[in-house]
Amino acid sequence: MMTDPIADMLTRIRNAGQAGHRWADMPISKVKIQLAELLKKNAFVFDYKVLDDGHHGVLRVYLKYHEGQPIIRHLERVSTPGRRQYVGATDIPRVRNGLGMAILSTSSGILSDREARKHGVGGELMALVW
């Protein structure tokens, strides 16, 4: 039984990038689709698709590479089911001086650190990407 599906998604993307795969497949959920959309919007992944496997569905995330190296160098789950980490709007971390991205789950949905600062909302610090 998987206890943290978000960590599983991030691990699948990280492992696929290190192995040089073109995409990573994972079980689908609404939160995972929002995460994939956020990664695509911030140019960390090329694209994503929702595939029908006859059961629940599969989320396929197409990875992005530059000169043979994956664009995503580091993908880290911060808040876990056993230890949630919340930040206020003024305490949102800057990742790699703006080159990376923090992913937050807020009352306005799943946002990047820049969007959360712009809207003035804090929330659960889900992951860090650079």
N, C-alpha and C positions, 0 to 999 in steps of 0.2 A: 504494500500500500504506500502510495506517495503522499507524504505529509506536506510538502511545500511545492506546488506545481510551478510557481514563478521561478524558484531556484532551479528546478528541473529544466525549464525553458532556457534560462540563461546558461546553464551548464551545457545543454545540447548545442546552443549557438557557439559557445566558446570552444567546445571540443571539435565541432565541424570546421571552424576557422583554423584551428591549429593543425588539423589533419588535411586541410586544403580542399575540402569538399565545396561544391557549388551551392548547396542548400542544406538546411537542417529541417527535418520533419518532427512534429510533436503533436500530442493531443490538443484539441482546440478548446478554447474558452473565450468568453467576451473580454476578460482582462488581458489575455495573451494577444488577442487581436489589437487591442488598444496599445499594448506595448510595442508590437510589431509596427503599427502605424506611426508611433512616436519615433522609433528607430529609423524608419524610412524617411520621415519628415526632416530628421536631423542628419540625414546622409550617412548613417552608420551601416545600413543594409541597403541592398539594391531594390528589393521588392518583397512582397509576400502574397501568398495565395491561400484561399480556403478550398481544400479538396474534399470531395465526397468519397469516403471509403466504404459506404454501405452501413456504417454503424453511427458513430458520433461525428466524424469528420476529422480532418488532419489539417494542421496549419503548417505550410511550407514557407520558410523564410530563406530568401535568396541572398547569399552573402556577397559582400563587396570586397574587392582586392585592389591593391595598388602596388605595381611592380612585384607581383607574386606574394606580397605580404597582406594579411587580412587588415582591413581598416580598423576593426575592433581589436585593440591591443590588450585591453583589460575590461572585464565584465564582472562586477562584484555585487552580490546580494548583501544589502546592509541590514534591513529589518527582516527578522525571521518570525515564524509563528510563535516561537517560545520567547522572543525578545523583540518587541516592536520598538522602533525608534521614530519619534516624532520631532519635527522641527517647526519653529514658528516662521513667519514670513521674513523676519529679519535675520534668521539664523540659517538660512538655506546655504549649503556650502558651494563654493566655486570650485569646480573640478578642473584641475590642470590649467588654472588661470583662464578659464573660458573655452579651452580647446576640447574639454570633455563635457559630460552632461550628467546631472543627477536626475533621477526619475522619482517623482513624488506622486502619491495617491492623495488627492485633495478632495474637498467638497465639490470642486468644479470638474472632477474627473482626473484622469492620469495626465500629468503635465511634466514638462521639462523644467529644470531649475529657472531658466530664463522666463518662461511663460508664468510660472508661479510667482516670481518676483514682480512681473508686470501686473498681474492681477492682485498682488498683495495678499496671497494666501499661503499658508503653510500646510503641513500634512505629514503623512507617513513617508519617510525616506526609504524607498524601495530598493534602489540600485544605483550604482555608479558605473559610468561607461566612459572609456577613452581609448 
